[in-house]
Amino acid sequence: MDVVDHKDIDEIYGTLDQFKALRKETKNEMRIILDFIPNHTSKNHTWFQMSRKNDPDYKDYYVWMPCTQTDMPNNWMSVNGGSAWEYDSERSECYLHTYLKEEPDLNLAHPVVLKEMDSIMRFWFDLGVDGFNIIGAEYLESNGSDANADTLPRNLPESISLISRWRSIAESYATKPGKEK
């Protein structure tokens, strides 16, 4: 499922108020672990819509490279097959998508995007979430910086650094024995 709002729940799973009620009822009986998808969002996410318009506050939230409709930045392939690049006629550039073209990759090298991800984790921890399952951790740093490479880059030290960053946030919420995050 594509992320449209990191701080809300898709209606097929209920509402945020229902989540809060569930957490209140099960606080000492059940741990709640959420999927965390820091690699990409939906094309329908407000951030992407603003980025494709070159809004100065959002233009670098995603991985964009110069290209044409027929000449991609490189020959990278997405995990699901086909080019990992998609031409966007509004911005007249290509954006990177590790998975589906409907899921543009966030630019995790951008400090503001990282702060947004940190804020998302804190939001859910503040609501009582016990932890996160990081989806797509092996592709966290495929930010298009090596446009001459033949395959999507997998920079393990940078991925570990990001996971360690988020682990530190989790540990800051583990205030008592038995309350590990």
N, C-alpha and C positions, 0 to 999 in steps of 0.2 A: 504494500500500500504506500502510495506517495505521501510525503509529509507536506501538508498545507499550512499547518499551525503547530509548532512544537509545544505550545503551552495549552493545548486543548485535546479533547478526546474525540475520535471519529464517532459520529452518531450511531454507527452500527454496533459500537461497544457500550453505548450509554452516554451519560453526560458527566461533566466535571463534578456537579453536585452529587451524582450517584457514586462517583469515585470517592469523594470525600466521605460520604456516608459509609461506604464499604470499609474504608481505611479506619474510620472511627469504631466501627463494630468489630473489626478483626485485629486491632492494633497489637494485642499481645498473643494472638493465636496464629497469625499468618503473615508471612513475609511477602511483600509485593515487589516484583522485579519487572521493570519495563524495558522494552526494546528502545535503544537509543541509536538513531541513524544520523551520525554527524557527517557522512560522506556527501549526501545529496538531499535535495528537496524535490517537490513537485514543480513542474513548470508553472503551476497555478499559484505557487507561493508568492506572497507580496514581494519578498526580497527579489525573486527572479524577475517579476514583472517590472520592478523598479530598475534592476540591473540592465535589462535589455533595452530600457529607455535611456541608458547612460546617466541615470541620476547620480550626481556626484557622491552621495552618501552610500550608494549600493553598487556602483559600477564594477567594483572589484570583489564583490561577494562570491562570484562564480569564476570559473576558469574559462576565460575567453582568449581566442587567438585570431589574428588576421587570417582570412581565407576568402575563397569565392564559393559559389554554389557547386562548382566542379573540382576545385583544387583545395583539398583539406590540408591542415597544418602538417600532418604526417600520416603514417599508415597504421596508427594504433587501432586495435580492434577492441570493441566492448566485450565484456564478459559474456554477453548474450549473442555475440556474433555481429558482424557488420562494423562499420566505422564507429570509433569512439567519439567522433566529432559530428556535430549537427549544425548546419548553417541556419542562422537566424536572420530573416530578411529585415526585421525591425532595426536590429543593431548592425547589420551587414558584417557580422563576424561569426565564427564558429564557437560553440561552447562544448566543453568536454562532458561526456556522460559515460561513466564506467559501466553502468548497467543499461537502462533503457533511455531512449531519447527524451522521454517524458520526465526523466529524473536527472536534471543537470547537477554536476558536481560542484559542491561548495569549494571555495578557495580557502583551505585551512591554513595557508601560509599568511593570510591576512589577519592582523591582530584584532581587528574589530569582529571578524567572524568568530575567532576563537573566544572572545569575550561573550559573544552571543551564545555559543555552545555552553560555556561555563554557566551563564545565566539560566539557561534551560535546565541544566542539571540541578542547580540550586532551587529553582522553582519547584521541581518535583520532589526533591529532598525535603523542602519546607512543607510539602503536602503529606509527608510521611512515607514516601517510597523508600524501600530498603536497599535498592541497588538497580543496576542497569546491565543489560546484555547489549554490548556494542556490536551492532550489525555492520559488516563490511570493514572490519578493522584492518584487514590486509590491504585495503586500497585507500587508506586515510591520506596519504601524501601523493596521490597521483594528480598533481596540480598543473601539468602541462609545461613545467619549467624546462624539461629536456625534450623539446619538440623534434629533435633529430633521432630519438631512440626508436627502435622498431616495435617495442611493446610498451604497455602501460608500465610506468616505473613502480617499483615496490621498494620503498626506502624504509627498511625495517627499523633502523635507529630512530627515524622521525616518527614512525607509527608508535613505537614504544614510548617515545617522549610524550606524545599526545595522550596515550593511555595512562601514563604516569601522572600527567597533569590532572586528568579527570579522577584518577584514583585518590590524589591528594584532596580533591574536593570531597569525595566520598568519605575519606577518613576524618575530615573536619566535622562531619556530622555524626561520627561514631563516638559519642560522648560518655558512654557507660559500657562496662563489660556486658556482652550479650547483645549489644546494639550495633554490632559491626555492620558496615555497609559494603 
